Amino acid sequence: MEVILWSIVLGFAILATALVVSLYYRHKYDPIFLQLSELLSDKELGVTDKTNTPAGQTNKPTGQTEKLTDKPTDSATDETAEEDKFNKVLYEIQFSLLTDTIRNEQLYTMPKFGRSDMIKHFHMSGKRISTLFSMAGTSVPEFIRECRLEHARQLMDERPEMTLAEIAAASGFVHASTFTTDFKNKYGVSPTKYREMKTEK
């Protein structure tokens, strides 16, 4: 009998706990999901600003307004400008996340790392990746080359025991000759001369 009684009490305790937890998380996260839902609904309906809507009225999708504005073309231009601004910020954030990950994980040290590897690693389309780099004023090969050269120079500064061939390979260059040419183009001196200058100091 006591076992049955304790089982009932325990059951009620579990139900009460579950109810409290459910109410807590609903109170905590429902406003967030509500805002997201409203934003998505507004986006689908073409509504861009709800802050100035009088009480009791709702925004209507484009093309369903009861009264035409005096300058509809200006409104459309403003909306396009806002959308372009939003897309630009979105591209900048994506580019920053992508390039920071490549640098932090040193993905560029893989000899044949390129756009196809980015597609697999970041689950993004090749077109999207190319657009991100293009909007940043560079390209995938240029960015990877810059990362490799910076890495190589750091190794030359910190690891004097490494040969130039080892540094080139450790930085992701397939051929030491390519490393030498790219290094000279960027820093104005060959890797050998750069190392001599560092040693003299």
Secondary structure in CASP SS format (residue, H / E / C, confidence):
PFRMAT SS
TARGET T0000
AUTHOR 0000-0000-0000
METHOD secondary structure of the structure
MODEL  1
M C 1.00
E H 1.00
V H 1.00
I H 1.00
L H 1.00
W H 1.00
S H 1.00
I H 1.00
V H 1.00
L H 1.00
G H 1.00
F H 1.00
A H 1.00
I H 1.00
L H 1.00
A H 1.00
T H 1.00
A H 1.00
L H 1.00
V H 1.00
V H 1.00
S H 1.00
L H 1.00
Y H 1.00
Y H 1.00
R H 1.00
H H 1.00
K H 1.00
Y H 1.00
D H 1.00
P H 1.00
I H 1.00
F H 1.00
L H 1.00
Q H 1.00
L H 1.00
S H 1.00
E H 1.00
L H 1.00
L H 1.00
S H 1.00
D H 1.00
K H 1.00
E H 1.00
L H 1.00
G C 1.00
V C 1.00
T C 1.00
D C 1.00
K C 1.00
T C 1.00
N C 1.00
T C 1.00
P C 1.00
A C 1.00
G C 1.00
Q C 1.00
T C 1.00
N C 1.00
K C 1.00
P C 1.00
T C 1.00
G C 1.00
Q C 1.00
T C 1.00
E C 1.00
K C 1.00
L C 1.00
T C 1.00
D C 1.00
K C 1.00
P H 1.00
T H 1.00
D H 1.00
S H 1.00
A H 1.00
T H 1.00
D H 1.00
E H 1.00
T H 1.00
A H 1.00
E H 1.00
E H 1.00
D H 1.00
K H 1.00
F H 1.00
N H 1.00
K H 1.00
V H 1.00
L H 1.00
Y H 1.00
E H 1.00
I H 1.00
Q H 1.00
F H 1.00
S H 1.00
L H 1.00
L H 1.00
T H 1.00
D H 1.00
T H 1.00
I H 1.00
R H 1.00
N H 1.00
E C 1.00
Q C 1.00
L H 1.00
Y H 1.00
T H 1.00
M C 1.00
P C 1.00
K C 1.00
F C 1.00
G C 1.00
R H 1.00
S H 1.00
D H 1.00
M H 1.00
I H 1.00
K H 1.00
H H 1.00
F H 1.00
H C 1.00
M C 1.00
S C 1.00
G H 1.00
K H 1.00
R H 1.00
I H 1.00
S H 1.00
T H 1.00
L H 1.00
F H 1.00
S H 1.00
M H 1.00
A C 1.00
G C 1.00
T C 1.00
S C 1.00
V H 1.00
P H 1.00
E H 1.00
F H 1.00
I H 1.00
R H 1.00
E H 1.00
C H 1.00
R H 1.00
L H 1.00
E H 1.00
H H 1.00
A H 1.00
R H 1.00
Q H 1.00
L H 1.00
M H 1.00
D H 1.00
E H 1.00
R C 1.00
P C 1.00
E C 1.00
M C 1.00
T C 1.00
L H 1.00
A H 1.00
E H 1.00
I H 1.00
A H 1.00
A H 1.00
A H 1.00
S C 1.00
G C 1.00
F C 1.00
V C 1.00
H C 1.00
A H 1.00
S H 1.00
T H 1.00
F H 1.00
T H 1.00
T H 1.00
D H 1.00
F H 1.00
K H 1.00
N H 1.00
K H 1.00
Y H 1.00
G C 1.00
V C 1.00
S C 1.00
P H 1.00
T H 1.00
K H 1.00
Y H 1.00
R H 1.00
E H 1.00
M H 1.00
K H 1.00
T H 1.00
E H 1.00
K C 1.00
END
